[in-house]
Amino acid sequence: MSVREEMEQKLRQVFDPSEIFVEDDSESHRGHAGFQEGGESHFNVRLRSAAFEGQSRIARHRAVHAALGAELVGRIHALSLDLDV
């Protein structure tokens, strides 16, 4: 299973999103710090979930990091999050 698939699976399980989009954006970072041949180092996530209701931006980001887990987050160089209800 790819990192992108693993991320999407974990986020779906925890947040039951109304919208989810996980994009491996690694290729656009070729030549920059953290780039890995084959990708799976830079990701953009757009996630909409009622679970974020009443949470601050920081709380939402922490919740996503917790859902992904330290092991998976440790394999990612950059993670851009667009989170809303």
Steps between C-alpha positions, in 0.01 A plus 500: 500500500635842409548774758220697333261204527600438860441865589159505332393176669595624848333839447178336374488269803545778756314795347223351280558790259242657273793586272855368482782553254854377564755601237861386473664828397857369529597541136449878513768510774772325299835655593373636832567377851325178591432388143520124457528325166171322443297761689301451817674783686277808448120490534202734475186400691156657468262360760146601597348337807237576762758373752675838465194694622605746772871417474771758445733472203775367728269241656399378153863466393585312819204268447617415147856436617368276779279309254792442264728391784861582575641220283319617185559871565869420551520367142360823354720805441219754444127493566274784390157488668177671391250403771144618555153387605 
